[in-house]
């Protein structure tokens, strides 16, 4: 008999009331996950319609999800063509506590704000006050508005 965390294979699990809700506004728990030191996964659409998913550093302004990337990367080119995205993030301390969302990139921010933002993310995730990417790298912040949120927290 195979067990996983005390459960027998094939056994039904009652996940209780924490399982899923559909909303379009970030709640306090989602904001806490986004502001924590948790890696997110960003999915964009390639030109042929196939998904492109990458792990990313993430932040929020309380209303939008903020993702910083290098100008010219596949994800940046994809959202310039099709603003629809999906983002998923789980709690690093509890992978069964997560949220995912569909959304759209409603704004991009470049220049000094984007450079300062990647430095803030670098400090959050690595403890280094300066991002260690190549000098002169041009950055962009993808400002993502949720259109549907699913969660288990």
N, C-alpha and C positions, 0 to 999 in steps of 0.2 A: 504494500500500500504506500503510495507516494503522498507526502504531505508538504505543504508550503505554508509557513507561518502557522502551523497547527491545523490547517485545513486539509481535508482529504480530497484527492483529485476528483473532480466531478461534483463535489458538494456545492450546493447553492449557498450564496452568501447574501445576507441582508445588509445592504449598504446604508440603510436608514435614510433619514431625511436630508443628509448632506449630499446626495448624489448629483443631480443636475438641475439647473434652472436656466431658462432662456431670458436674457435681458440685453439691453444695449448700452447700459451705463456701468462704468467700473465701480464696483463696491469697495468697501474698506479692505476686505481680505485680498481682492485682486490688486489693489493699490499697494498693499504691504508686500505681496509677492514681487511686483514690478520694481519696487524700491529696494528690495532685498538683493542679496548677492546671488541671484538665481539666473541661470542661463535661459534664454528664450530661444524658440525656433521660429524663424520667419519663412513662410512659404509665399512665393510669387509665381506668376505664370510666365513660362517661356513662350516664345512666339508661336510654337506649334501647339500650345495649350497644355503641355505637360507641366507638372509642378517642379519648382526649384526650391529646395528647403536647405537652410543653413542655420547653424547655431549663431546667436548674436548676443551682445551685451544690450541691456534694455533699461529704460527708465520711463517715468510717466510724469505728466504735469497735473495729474488727477482726473483729467478728462480724456486725454489722448495717450496712446502708447508712442514712445519716442525711441527710434532706432537710428544709430549713426553708422554710416558706411562710407567707404571710399567712392568717390565719383568714378564711374566707369566699370564698377563691378557688375556682375550679372544681375544681382537683385536691384541695383539702382537703374540699370537699363530696362529691366522688366517693368518696374513700377512707372517709369517714364512713359511706357507704351500702354500699360494696363494697371490702373491704380488699385485693383483688388488684391488683397493679401489675406493670409491667415497667420495668426501668432499663437503659440502655445508656450506656457511656462509652468514648471512645477517647483515646489518648495524643495530646495536642496536637502533639507533635513527630513522631508517626508514626501517621497515621490508620488504618493497617492493623494496628495493635496495639490490640485492643479486648476488652471483655467485655460481655456482656448477661446479664440475669437476670430470671427471673420471681420474684415474691415476694409477701409480704403484709405490710401494716402491722400490727405486733403491739402497738404502743404509740404514744401521742402524748404530747408533753411541751410544756406551755405555761408562761407566766409568765416569771420572771427567767431561767431556764435557756434558754428559747427566744430571749429577747432577747439574752443573752450569746452564744449560738450564732450568731445572724445577724451579730453584730459580729465574731466570729472568722472567719466565712466572708467577710465584707467585707474584712477584712485580708488573708486568703489570696488572694482574687481581684482586689482593687483596690488594696491597700496602705493603704486608709483604715481606721483603727481603729474607726470608727463607721459602721454601716450608714446610707446616705443616704436611706432611705425616709421616708415621711411621719411626723411626730412622733405618738406615741401608737398607732402601728400595732401590732396584736396579732399575735403570731407563734406558730407551732406547729412542733415538730420531728416529722417522720414517721420512726418507727423501723421499718425494713423488714428482715424476715428472708428470706434467699434460700430459694427452694424448688427452683430449677434454675438453673445457671450454664452459659453457653456462652462460650467465649473463643477468641481468636487472639492470642497474645502471643509 
